[in-house]
Amino acid sequence: MPSILFVCLGNICRSPLAEAALRAEAERLRLDLIVDSAGTGDWHAGEPPDPRAQATARRHGVEISRLRARQVTQADFRRFTHVVALDHDNLENLRRLAPADATAELSLLLDHVPGREGQAVTDPYFGDDAGFEVTWAEVTAAARGLVERLPRQG
């Protein structure tokens, strides 16, 4: 079964929204996926997503208040089939953190959106609520593109 881990810096804004968007898309398409999110940093470990991220997800029919931030581990590179970074810095950090026996495919999230390859998902943390809507639109488009690339169960 495909398993996807989304990774941003603190795991309280972008990666929980990406997790929520992919869960919603998988549910819509009736796909069985394992989906999680993590951060390369540990300073928010155990915290729920940013209240603005929660409000944005809720406006789109997805509840993320029960999620808790965690830091990516070396085991994640074997546990998940795909480890997906939300920006270039985190992708580079993931490449450095990956153990020699890593089996996960690493990618940048917007590489799964035609015409957005090589771009980073907007980081809304230091902005206003509107930035979270931009991020939601980006992760939703990427979730749709990502499921198209995943092997189908049959």
C-alpha positions as CSV (number, residue, x, y, z in Angstrom):
1,M,0.0,0.0,0.0
2,P,1.4,3.4,-0.9
3,S,2.5,5.5,2.1
4,I,3.2,9.2,2.0
5,L,5.0,11.4,4.5
6,F,4.8,15.2,3.9
7,V,7.7,17.2,5.4
8,C,8.0,20.9,6.1
9,L,10.1,22.7,8.8
10,G,7.9,22.7,11.9
11,N,5.0,20.4,11.0
12,I,2.3,22.9,12.0
13,C,1.3,24.6,8.8
14,R,2.2,23.3,5.3
15,S,2.7,19.5,6.0
16,P,-0.5,19.0,8.1
17,L,-2.4,20.8,5.3
18,A,-0.8,18.5,2.7
19,E,-1.7,15.5,4.9
20,A,-5.3,16.7,5.1
21,A,-5.6,17.4,1.4
22,L,-4.3,14.0,0.5
23,R,-6.5,12.2,3.0
24,A,-9.5,14.1,1.5
25,E,-8.5,13.2,-2.0
26,A,-7.9,9.5,-1.1
27,E,-11.3,9.4,0.6
28,R,-13.0,11.0,-2.5
29,L,-11.4,8.4,-4.7
30,R,-11.8,5.5,-2.2
31,L,-8.0,4.9,-2.2
32,D,-6.2,3.1,0.6
33,L,-3.2,5.1,1.6
34,I,-1.1,5.7,4.7
35,V,-0.6,9.4,5.1
36,D,1.4,11.3,7.7
37,S,3.4,14.5,8.1
38,A,6.5,15.5,10.0
39,G,9.0,18.4,10.3
40,T,12.7,18.5,9.9
41,G,12.8,20.7,13.1
42,D,11.7,19.5,16.5
43,W,10.6,22.7,18.3
44,H,6.9,22.2,17.7
45,A,6.9,18.4,18.6
46,G,3.7,17.4,20.3
47,E,1.8,20.6,19.3
48,P,-1.4,20.7,17.2
49,P,-1.3,22.5,13.8
50,D,-1.3,26.3,13.8
51,P,-4.9,27.5,14.5
52,R,-5.0,29.2,11.1
53,A,-4.1,25.9,9.4
54,Q,-6.9,24.2,11.4
55,A,-9.4,26.9,10.4
56,T,-8.4,26.6,6.7
57,A,-8.7,22.8,6.7
58,R,-12.0,23.0,8.5
59,R,-13.4,25.5,5.9
60,H,-12.6,22.8,3.3
61,G,-14.3,20.1,5.3
62,V,-11.3,18.4,6.9
63,E,-10.5,18.3,10.6
64,I,-6.8,18.4,11.6
65,S,-7.0,19.5,15.2
66,R,-6.0,16.0,16.5
67,L,-2.8,16.0,14.5
68,R,0.4,16.5,16.5
69,A,3.7,17.8,15.2
70,R,6.6,15.4,15.1
71,Q,10.1,15.3,13.8
72,V,11.1,13.1,10.8
73,T,13.2,10.1,11.8
74,Q,15.5,7.9,9.8
75,A,13.0,5.0,10.1
76,D,10.5,7.2,8.1
77,F,12.7,6.7,5.0
78,R,12.0,2.9,5.2
79,R,8.5,3.1,6.6
80,F,7.1,5.3,3.8
81,T,7.1,4.7,0.1
82,H,7.2,8.4,-0.6
83,V,8.7,11.2,1.5
84,V,7.6,14.5,0.0
85,A,9.2,17.9,1.0
86,L,7.2,21.1,0.8
87,D,10.3,23.2,-0.2
88,H,13.9,23.0,-1.3
89,D,15.5,23.5,2.1
90,N,13.6,20.7,3.6
91,L,14.3,18.5,0.5
92,E,18.0,19.1,1.0
93,N,17.7,18.4,4.8
94,L,15.8,15.1,3.9
95,R,18.6,14.1,1.5
96,R,21.1,14.6,4.3
97,L,19.0,12.8,6.9
98,A,18.2,9.7,4.7
99,P,20.0,6.6,5.8
100,A,22.0,4.5,3.3
101,D,19.3,1.9,3.3
102,A,16.4,4.4,2.6
103,T,13.7,3.0,0.3
104,A,11.4,6.0,0.1
105,E,11.2,8.0,-3.0
106,L,12.0,11.6,-2.3
107,S,10.3,14.5,-4.1
108,L,9.2,18.1,-3.9
109,L,5.4,18.4,-3.5
110,L,4.8,20.8,-6.4
111,D,6.8,18.5,-8.7
112,H,3.4,16.6,-8.8
113,V,1.6,19.6,-10.3
114,P,2.2,20.1,-14.1
115,G,3.7,23.5,-14.6
116,R,4.8,23.9,-11.0
117,E,7.8,21.6,-11.0
118,G,10.7,22.8,-8.9
119,Q,8.6,25.3,-7.0
120,A,8.1,25.4,-3.2
121,V,4.7,25.4,-1.5
122,T,3.9,28.9,-0.1
123,D,4.9,29.1,3.6
124,P,2.0,31.0,5.3
125,Y,3.3,31.1,8.8
126,F,4.4,34.7,8.9
127,G,1.5,36.0,6.9
128,D,-2.3,36.3,7.3
129,D,-5.2,33.9,6.8
130,A,-5.2,34.5,3.1
131,G,-1.8,32.8,2.9
132,F,-3.2,29.6,4.3
133,E,-5.8,29.6,1.5
134,V,-3.0,29.9,-1.1
135,T,-1.2,27.0,0.6
136,W,-4.4,24.9,0.7
137,A,-4.9,25.5,-3.0
138,E,-1.3,24.4,-3.7
139,V,-1.4,21.2,-1.5
140,T,-4.8,20.3,-2.9
141,A,-3.6,20.5,-6.5
142,A,-0.5,18.5,-5.5
143,A,-2.6,15.8,-3.8
144,R,-4.6,15.3,-7.0
145,G,-1.4,15.1,-9.0
146,L,0.3,12.8,-6.5
147,V,-2.5,10.2,-6.5
148,E,-2.3,10.0,-10.3
149,R,1.3,8.8,-9.9
150,L,0.6,6.2,-7.2
151,P,0.1,2.5,-8.1
152,R,-3.6,1.5,-8.0
153,Q,-4.8,-1.3,-5.8
154,G,-6.9,-3.8,-7.7
